[in-house]
Amino acid sequence: MTDTALLRQLEGFSLTTAEILYRLPDHPRLLQSYIWQDYDVAPRFPKLTDFLDFWAANLDGALYRICVAHRRLIAPTEFNFVQGELRLH
C-alpha cells in the first residue's frame, strides 16, 4: 500500500488551503465561507483553478474573495548551531 500524499509531496505538490468567500444566492448581501484543501502545485494552483472554474460554471453563489495559503511539507531541514558542550558520563 502506497501513501499517495507522500508521493505527491515528492513530486512537488504542497498542501494548499483556500478560504472561499461567496455570496448567498438568495441573500446576495450575505457572505458565506467555504474551506477547500488539497495537494496542489504552487504558484499556478491548477487543481484549485479547476475547482473555481467548476464553481463558477455550476453553482449559484457568486465568488467574492479567495485567500490561498500553501506550505511544502517536505522541505530542506534547517539546522541551528549552538555553541556549547554537553558531556555524558
C-alpha positions in Angstrom: 0.0 0.0 0.0 1.5 3.4 -1.0 0.9 6.7 0.6 -0.3 8.9 -2.2 0.1 12.1 -0.1 3.8 11.4 0.4 4.2 10.6 -3.3 2.5 13.8 -4.3 4.8 15.8 -2.0 7.9 14.2 -3.5 6.5 15.2 -7.0 6.4 18.9 -5.9 2.8 19.2 -4.6 2.2 21.2 -1.5 -0.7 21.3 0.9 -2.9 24.1 -0.3 -5.8 25.7 1.7 -8.2 28.2 0.2 -10.8 30.2 2.1 -13.5 30.9 -0.5 -16.0 33.7 0.4 -19.1 33.7 -1.8 -22.4 35.5 -1.8 -25.5 33.6 -0.8 -27.8 33.2 -3.9 -31.0 34.2 -2.0 -29.3 36.9 0.0 -26.5 38.5 -2.0 -25.6 40.9 0.7 -24.5 38.0 3.0 -21.2 36.2 2.6 -20.6 32.5 3.3 -17.2 30.9 3.9 -16.0 27.6 2.4 -12.7 26.0 3.1 -11.0 23.9 0.3 -7.9 21.9 0.9 -5.9 19.6 -1.3 -2.4 19.0 -2.6 -1.6 21.4 -5.4 1.4 22.8 -7.3 2.3 26.4 -6.4 2.3 29.1 -7.8 -0.2 28.2 -10.6 -2.5 26.0 -8.5 -4.1 24.0 -11.3 -6.4 21.9 -9.1 -7.7 25.0 -7.3 -8.2 26.8 -10.6 -10.2 23.8 -11.9 -12.3 23.8 -8.8 -13.1 27.5 -9.0 -13.9 27.1 -12.7 -16.4 24.3 -11.8 -17.8 26.5 -9.1 -18.4 29.5 -11.4 -20.0 27.3 -14.1 -22.2 25.1 -11.9 -23.0 26.8 -8.6 -25.2 29.8 -7.9 -23.1 31.5 -5.2 -21.1 34.3 -6.8 -17.4 34.2 -5.8 -16.4 37.2 -3.7 -12.8 36.5 -2.5 -10.3 33.7 -2.3 -7.4 33.6 0.1 -4.8 30.9 -0.6 -2.1 29.5 1.7 0.3 26.7 1.0 3.1 25.0 2.7 5.6 22.5 1.4 5.6 19.7 3.9 8.8 18.2 2.7 11.4 20.9 2.6 15.1 21.1 3.4 15.8 20.9 7.1 17.3 24.0 8.8 20.0 23.4 11.4 20.7 25.9 14.1 24.2 25.5 15.5 24.7 26.3 19.2 27.9 26.9 21.0 28.3 24.7 24.0 29.2 21.2 25.1 27.2 18.5 26.8 29.1 15.6 28.4 27.5 12.4 29.5 29.4 10.1 31.9 
